[in-house]
């Protein structure tokens, strides 16, 4: 959950900067990524207090951030009310008998199965997303990650994550972070890698992946790639 929220705010900041630069292409691309991210965050049914708190905090932060935009205030207020009805009073008052508003079903539909986000949602996100089991083997990958690794999704499932990041990097960077994540922490770190002969900077966000029975079953990794600005500056 926290990894998706962090990714949203990172892209949100980039969008604001793109608007200020009048960068139309970047604005369109970033705006296209924000909707599925927001849907993924709000559609996920929190299974532990930390995830639920993160959703409420995100809704309030978004409401404050867009307080000057009346249409956004209405939308964000609706999303906050949705969280209250889901977690605070799901079976009381009018909320128990309330009919969904037009279009609401698509927004608040539970996009999870046993605590996992819906595959269609994750495939609409342009960043690489992987779920790693405590055995360090991959049991989920979105299409973006499969394309980057040039391996089919079916072939990725069950393979050890070290195969794709290298033994040295796995032992020194990923494994310590995954161990913390399996214990309930959220972890974020950045590293550089060679992709198609180009140096790219990859920011990896890890958050615990919780099953429908509220048991930690792995780690959700969001890997966001950007160009190496150090190299660009030197040039």
N, C-alpha and C positions, 0 to 999 in steps of 0.2 A: 504493500500500500504506500509506504513512505517513499519508495523508489519512484513510483508513478507520480506522486505529488511533487517530488523534487524535479522530475523531468518536466512536468507541466510548467512549473515556475521558471525553469531554465529557458524553455521555449517561449514562454510568455514575455520574458525580458528581451529575448532576441527579437520577438515580434515588435515590441515597442521601439527597439533600436532601428529595425528595418523600416518602420513607418516614418521615423524621424529622418532617415536617410533617403526617403522616397524610393526605396528599393522594392519595386513592385513584385518581381519574381520571388524574392525572399519572403515578402509579406504574404503572398498567396500560399506558398509552400508551408510556412509556419502556421498560418491560420487553418490550413487543412489538417494539420496534426493535432491542434488543440481540442477540437470537438471530440474525436474518439478517446483522447486522454481523459477529458472531463467525464465522458460517459463511463469509461472504465472505472474511474475513481468513485463516482456516485452509485454505479450499479452494483459494485461489490458489496456483499453482505458481510459486515465486520463480524469476526468470530472471537475477538478478544478485545479487552478494554482499550489497548493501545491503538488498534486499527480504527475503532469507533471514534476515539478522541481525535485521531488524525483527520478523519472525515469531517467532523464538526469544525475543527480548527481551519481546515482548508476552506470550508464553506464561508466561515466568518472572514477569513483573510481575503477571499475573492470578493465578498460583499463590500468590504472596506476599500479594496483596491479600485473597484469600479463604481464607487458611490456617486460619481458625477454623471454617469450614464443611466438615464431613467429606465431604458429597456433592459439593460443589464441588471439593474437593481431588482426589477420585477422577476427576471429569470433566476437570479441568485437567491432572492428571498423564497422563491418557490422551491429551490433545491434544498435550502436550509429547512423549510417546513417539512419537506419529504423525509429528511433525516430524523426530525423530531417525531414524526408519525411512525417511522419505522422502528426506532429504538426506544423512545420515551413513552409513547402512548399508542402502541399499535392496535390495541383492541378496545380503546375507550372512546367515549364521546362520539362526535360525528365522524371521526376518521374511520370507525369500524364499518359505517354504512355508506361512506362517501363514494360516489361514482367517479372513476377517473376522468380527468379533464381531457379534451381533445389533444391527441398527441402525447399524452402523459405516459401511456402504456409503454411506448417505445423508449422513453427516458428512464422509467423506474423499473422496467422489467428486470427480474433477477438474472443477470448475465453470468451467474456462477453455477458450477456443478460441483458439489462437495467442496465448496470454498474456492474453486479456481475460476479465474476470469474466462469468459467465453472466447473461443478460438477466433471467431470472426472479428471481435473487437481488437484482439491483440494483433491480428494481421492488418488492421487499418493503421497501425502505428508504424511510422517509418524507421524507428530505431530497433536495434537488435534486442530481442527478449528471449531469455532462456530460463527454464526451471531446472535446478540441479538437486538431485536426491542426496541424502546424507552419505551415500556410497560414492559421491562425486560423479555420478553418471547422469547423463541428460535424460529427463523424461518428458520435456516439452521444449519446443522451439517454434518461434513464429517464422513466417516466410522470409522476412527481411534477413534474419540471421542465417537461414539456410542458403539464401542467395549469396550472401557475403562469403560464406565458407565454401560455396560451390559444391554442396552436398545436399542430396534430397532430404526432406524432413524425416522420412521413414528411416533412412540410413543413419541419421544422427541419434535417434532414440536408442538409449541403452549404452552408448559409447562413453568412455571416460572423458571428462571435460579437459583433462591435461593434453589429450591428443590435439586439441585445437588452439590451445594457448601456449603450449610448450611446457616441458617438465620443470625447467628452472623457474619460469614465471608462475606456474601453478603452485610450486612448493613455497615460493618466497612472497607471493602477493595474493593469489586467489585463495589458497588453502587456509591461511590464517583468517582472512575475512569470512570465508564460508563457515569456518568453525564458530566464529562469533555469531554469524547469522543464524545458524542452526540452534543456537542457544537463546534466540529471541532479539538480538540486536540488529539495527540497520547500519550498514557499512557503505562508505563511498571512497573511492580512490581513482587516481588518474595515471595512465601510463601511455607511452608512445609505442607504435608498432609500424611495421612495413606492410602496406597493402597495395598490391599491384605496382610495386616499385616506388610508391609514394609514402612519405612519413605522415601518419595520422595520429592524432591524440584521441585516446578513448577514455571517456569517463564512465566508470562502472559503478552502478548503484545496486546494492544488494538489500533485500528485505525478506523477512521470514515468510514462508508460504505455509498457510494454515489450512488444515482440512476442515471438512464440515463438522467433525467432532472436536474441533478446537485443538487438535494436536499438530505440532510442527512437523511437516513432512518434507521440507526442503527449503531452498532459497530461490527467490525470484530475482534474476539479474536483468537490469536494463543497461545496455551498452550503447552509448551515444558517441558517434565519431565526428570529429571536426578536423579541419586542416591544421597542420603544424604551423602556428603563427610565428614561432621562433625562427623557423627556416625562412619564412616569408620576409620577416623583418631584416634578417641578415642579407637577403638578396637585395 
